[in-house]
Amino acid sequence: MKRIYTLLYVVFVVLQLSAQNHVEQIREKLINCDSSSVIVVAHRGDWRNFPENSLEAIDNAIKMGVDIVELDVKRTKDGELILMHDRTLDRTTTGKGLVSENTLSDIRKLNLRNGCNIRTIHKVPTLEEALLHAKGKIMINLDQADLYFDQIYELMKKTGTTKQIIMKGRKPVAEVKKQFGSYLEDVIYMPIVDLDVAGAEKQIEAFIKDMSSVAFELLFVKDTNLIPKKLATTLNGRSLIWYNTLWDTMAGGHDDDMSLQNPDSGYGYLIDTLGCRIIQTDRPAYLLDYLRKRKLHD
């Protein structure tokens, strides 16, 4: 019996080291602008099988081999940070009202709803719980988090996850440097740039010059915009390109729905024509299967 326990412990340690290595590898891919594979981001976790922004949604993303999980942050009435996308509790929980008008104790009593609006057994996690839960297992993109970043950074330090976090935002480079300062030595910051807005290319160049940005989240509504194809060349070897396939107006119609009909026209177009190497999806299992068939993901 002792030998069996020893073997199980060895297996556990090996799995933990493998997960930690995966996190380090993804961070290195970002920093080194590695374009040999495609990084997969699960939007709000694997929310088709578990409630969005739940610990279980994070776990399922990890199990299937996702590289980054995107999570949303809100602050309660008593100043606690929780995982929640909406300002209100109505859509994703059994409660009602603004998150900011409910205490953590109030929210602890609620249950999460799944994507079909069905009550589940799952609970709303705090950000600290989520950071500890995902520590050493998966990179984390914290969305809607810059309003509370000083408080969030303290939790990152407390949980030892500072090098596991990606922050994104739409602010100009000067504002980003002023707000985040020395935090940028640990936390990866990724600018969001709308390519349909005048001055988008200049904004990108400013971030590369002043911050050596490792990647950009790019947005465009229609394929009539010629800038995405241009950036596939100008950013090659300088920064990675991130596109969202959540709905059709984020990447010129090349979204999850198009990809379900023809993945080469959806995901493949973003990868092969627009130089995308990071895709945020609501269909992580489907995307991973496509990439693995093309030997673009382990």
N, C-alpha and C positions, 0 to 999 in steps of 0.2 A: 504493500500500500504506500509506503514511504517513497518507493521508486516512482510510482504513478504520480504522486504529488510533485515530486521533483521534475518529472518530465513535463507536467502541465505548467509548472512555473517557468521552465525553460522556453516552452512554446509561447507563453504570455510575454516574456521579455523580448523574444525575437519579433513578435508582432508589434510590440511597442516601439522597438528600434526601427522596424521597417516603416511604420507610420511617421515617426520623427524624421527619418531620412527623406520620406516623400515630401514633407513640409519644407525641409531645407532645400530639396531639389527644385521645388516650385519657386521658392524665393530666389534661388540662384538663376533659374531660367528667366525670371523677370529682370533681375539686375544685369544679367549678361546678355539680354536681348536675344535669347535662344529661340530661333524660328524653326527648329527641327521637328517640333510637334505642336499640337494645339492644346491650350489650357482650357479646361471646362469649369464653368462657374454655375452653380445651382442657385437659382433665384429663390430666395426665402427658404432654402433647403429643399428637400424632396417633398413638396407640398401636395403632390397628387396622391401620395400614400399616407402622409401624416400631416397634421395641421402646420400651416406655415409658421416659421419662426419658433418652432418647438425643438426641444432637445432630440426628440425622436426623428424629426425631419433632418436634423444635422447628422444623426447616426446613420440614417439610410443613405445619405449622400456619401458619407465616408465609406460605407460598405460597398457601394457600386464603383468607387474609384474616382469620385469627383475631386478636383484639385483645390477649388475655392468655394466656400459657401457664403452667399450674400445674406446679411442679416440687418434688420432695421431696429433702431433704438428710439425709445421714448422715455420721458421722465415723469414719475408719479407725483402726486400732491406733496408727499413727504420727501421728495428729492431722490428717490431710488430709480436706478436705470433698469428698464426691462426690455425684452424683445417684443416689438409691436410695430407694425407698419402704419396703421391708421392713427389719427389723433383721437378717435373714439374707440370704445370697446365693442361697439354694436356688431360689426361684421364678423369678427374672428373669435369672439368669446360669448359666453352666456350672460354677460353683463351689458350695461348701457351707460352712456355718458362719456365725457372726456377722460382720457388717461390722466391728465393734469389735475383733475378734480377728484381723483380716487387715490387712496393710500395703497401701499403695497399689500397691507393686510387685507384690504377690500378685494384686491385683484387676486390674491392667493385663493380666495373662496370660489373663484370662477373656474369654468372649464373651457378649454379651447374648442372651437368648431372647425370642422374640416372644410375642404374646398366645395363640398355640397351643402354647406351650412348645417351639418349634423353635429350635435353635441358629442364630444369624445371624452375619454377618461383623462386626457392630457391637460397639463397646467401651463400657465404663463411663466417662463423662466426669467430670472434676473439676468442682466448682462454678465455679472460675475459668475453665475452658475454656468452660463453658456461658454464663457472663456475657459473656465476650468474643465468643462466637459469636452471641449474641442482641442484643448492644449496638446500640442505635439501630434495632432492627427490630421488637420486640414487647415489651409490658409483661410482667413476670414476677411471678407469685405464688409465693413460697417457702413451702412447707408444711413442718411439723415442723422448723422452723429456729430457734425462739426459744431452744433450749438452747445454741446456738452463736452467738448473734447478734453478740457483740462481734467474734468472728473473722470472721463473715460481713461485717460492716460494713467491716472492713479490706479485704476483697476487693472490696467495692462501690466503695470509694474508689480502690483500685488500678486497677480496670477502668473507672472513670468511669460507673458504672451506678446510683448512689444514688437518682436520681430516676426510675428505671425499675422499682423494686421495690415490691411490695405484701406486707405481712406480715399474718397473721391469728392470732387466738387467742381463748381462752375466759376469760382472766383478768379480774377486776374492773378498773375504770378506774384506781384508785389504784395497783395493781400494775403496770399497763401503763405509766403515767407514770413510775413509779420505775425500771422495767427499761429502758425505751427512751429516756427523757429527751430530750436534744437531737437524737437520731436522728430524731425525729418531724418535724423541720423539713424533712427530705428524703424519708424513707421514709413511704409511705402505710400506716397501720395500720387494719385492718378488723376490728371485733369480730365474733365468732361467738356468736349468741344462740339458745338452744334455747327455742322458744316454748311448749313443753309443760312447762317448768319454772316454778314459781311465782316471781314477781318479774321476769319477762322484760322487761315494759314499763318498769319502773323502771330496770332495767339499761341499756336503750336510751337513756332520757332522761338518765341520768347521763353516758353517753359523749357525747351531743350537747352537754350543758351544759359538761362539763369538757374535752372534746377536739375538739369540733366535727367528729365523725366523718363522713366523706364518704359512707360506705356501711356496710351491715351484711349479714353472711351470716346468713340466718335458716333455722331448721330446724323442721319440724313433721311429725308422723307421719300424722295423719288430718285430713280436711276438717271434722270435728266441732269442731276448734279454731277459734274465731271471731276470734282475735287477728290472723292474717294479713290478713284483709279489713279489719280496723280499721286496721292499720298502713299499708295502701295509701293511706289518707287522711291519717293523722297524720304520716307521713314524707314525704308529697308536698311537694317543694320544699325539704326540709330535708336529707335523706340518700337516697342510692340504695339499692335493695334487691337483694340477690344471693341467688338460689336455685340449688341443685344438683339436676340431673336425672339423677344417676348411678344411683340406685336408688330404689325406690318409697317408702321410709320417710323420705326427706329433704325432700320437698315434697308431702306428702299424696297420694302416688300419681301426681302429674303429672310423670312421669319420661320418660326417653328411650324406654322401651318403649311407654308409652301414646302418646307423640308419633309413633312409627313407625306406629301404627294410625290415629291422628287427631291431627295436630299442633295443631289448634285446642283440643282438650281437654287436651293436655299443655302445650306451650310457650305456646300462646295464652291459656290460663287464667291462667298465672303472670303474663303480660304485662298482659292486659286486666282481670283481676279482682283480682289481688294487687299490681299496680303494679311488678312486677319489671322491672329494666332491666339486670341482669347475670345471665347464665346460664352456669353451669359444666356442661359436657356431655362425654360420651364419644362423641358423634356430631356433631362440629363441622361437617363438610361438610353434613350433613342440616339442622342448625339454621340455618346460614348461608343455605342455599337457601330455607328457609321465611321467614326474616327479609327477604331480598332481594325475595321476591315480595310481601311486605307493605310494602316500602320502609322497613324499620326497620334496615337495614344497607346500607353501600355495597357 
